[in-house]
Amino acid sequence: MPRTLFEHLSPDTGAKRILALDGGGVKGVLTLGMLKVLEDELRRRAGGDEAFRLSDYYDLIGGTSTGAIIAAGLSLGLSVDELIALYMRLGPEVFGRNAGDGVFLESKFESNKLRRALTSVLATKTLGSQDLRTGLAIHAKRIDTGSPWVVTNHPLGIYYDPAPDSGIFPNKRYRLVDLVLASAAAPTFFDEVVIDIEFDEKRRPIQKGLFVDGAVSANNNPSLQLFMLALEPAYKFGWKSGADTLMMTSCGTGMRRPTVAGKAFQGLPPGMRGVHALRAMIYDTQVQGVMLMQALSQPKKPWRVNSEIGEMGGACISGTPLLDYQRMDIVLDSKPKPRRRGDPAPPMTPLERLLGRELDAATLNALDLLDNGKKQNLDLLLEIGLAVGRTYVDATYPDPKFDMPEWRA
């Protein structure tokens, strides 16, 4: 029988499991491919129960931007297949046609199209909905105050259900669709999301918050913030650290270091230079998050951080690992286009070797676009995600010591 929300959140019900989901636009399909392999393996361990969902296993699922969409769906008990179907529909519908220039005049895409697509799944459910089957954390950035927000459905959270005379709108009453849209409101792609924050004695809004994508903070990779949620007393989770009592699966959306030729960068208008700098900052915070989480653990398959420190194998700076942590992701390699007909083809990239076939340079380059909602690209992202998942997930990962007690019985 699935655990109740109380059993998932209580610090007294055994080991805890966290699923952290990065942002990345339509590349969330790659994440779903990895999660499909993960769900299939855990379902096998659960005795092949078709009703099994990742929300039955993970005690806290948190995400940013596209990761917030997936996290909300999983926490409501959707299967990975159901979310894949949503993304295959969402990609062409939301990203099929530009609504603006995406830099100077208007956001590139219509926010209402994304809202309609998400409402088909999230409806009018709130953060306090009893339909949420496990812990949920959504990351956004309140741009008017400069504050990164993480909202959870933990009933002891300070803002979850504040006193009626506080004037603060309870987190439990926020609609999931509004929170997810706030997390996914990527600058230049979508308009900011406005949410009522405080009310007067007659319940009239007196303060509104302007929210943009949670990636415009240190939380595009939300793993460090989720780790803090679990352990920092102020967040009220009160979970215990240790490689036998706390585990985290951190899923990326495919990574590529943003680069640009110096002269090309100098020739860009100031707005585009700012956009490129923002993308580079997001990449840096993602890698920094992976590096720190690996430094606090001993992952079975470490992620290569950079050429200076490599994969950090055995570099647990805390002495004793504070959790069982595993990053699942892939570098979205690109390659140069042939200059002349008849030139020798460049060597296969690790990504191509994983798939067992060559891809042309244009196809590889397009994989890292956050808004490439074309069916061919989505299908390829899903294929990559499935292949990546199979390199991490098997009978030994997730570690069987975190299997549900009833599975062992």
Buried (B, 14 or more C-beta within 10 A) or exposed (E): EBBEBEEBBBEEEBBBBBBBBBBBBBBBBBBBBBBBBBBBBBBEBBEEEEEBBBBBBBBBBBBBBBBBBBBBBBBBBBBBEBBBEBBBEBBBBBBEEEBBEBBEEBBBBBBEBBBBBBBEBBEEBBBBBEEBBBBBBBBBBBBBEEEBBBBBBBBEBEBBBBEEEEBBBBBBEBBBBBBBBBBBBBBBBBBBBBBBBEBEEEEEEEBEBBBBBBBBBBBBBBBBBBBEBBBEEEBBBBBBBBBEBBBBBBBBBBBBEBEBEEEEEEEEEEEBBBBBEBBEBBBEBBBBBBBBBBBBBBBEEBBBBEEEEEEBEEBBEEEEBBBBBBBBBBBBBBBEEEEEEEEEEEEBBEBBEBBEEBBEBEEBBBBBBBBBBBEEBBEBBBBBBBBBBBEBBEEEBBBEEBBBEEBEE
